[in-house]
Amino acid sequence: MLGMIDDFKFKMNKVEFDSISHEIKFEYAQTKRIGNHEKLQAVGKSEESFTFSGTLILKKVSSFDDLEKIANRQLPVVLSFTNKASINVVILSIKRDMSIFLNTGEFIKQGFSIQLRKWYP
């Protein structure tokens, strides 16, 4: 197992990931100064976010139904990786791009992107 969002498991043999991105932003206010560089002042705490992206080929059309149900609750969930401490996150978005369709309307290829942000109580 690579990781979990709530009880939705990401396994390397079931969900193909192209990348997992982890970003930490730091908030600064900028003040212009005459004849000098801008002054930066820290104004808040850092903000962490994660983006999972990949491609599913020849997988069930309903592969992400369980994850969508978790996201629709709009509550914090636990994000766990096998090699890191678990944290609480909210699911901001799930994007799916379907392509290569059969005569019956089913798709063969599905790209996806899942955006998460660390949740602070």
LINUR-V69874 format. One record per helix or strand of 2 or more residues. SS is the DSSP state (~ for helix, > for strand). FROM is the first residue (numbers start at 1). LEN is the number of residues. If there is no record, write none. Layout:
ss,from,len
SS,FROM,LEN
SS,FROM,LEN
This chain:
ss,from,len
>,3,3
>,8,3
>,17,9
>,28,4
>,39,4
>,47,11
~,65,8
>,77,5
>,84,18
>,107,12
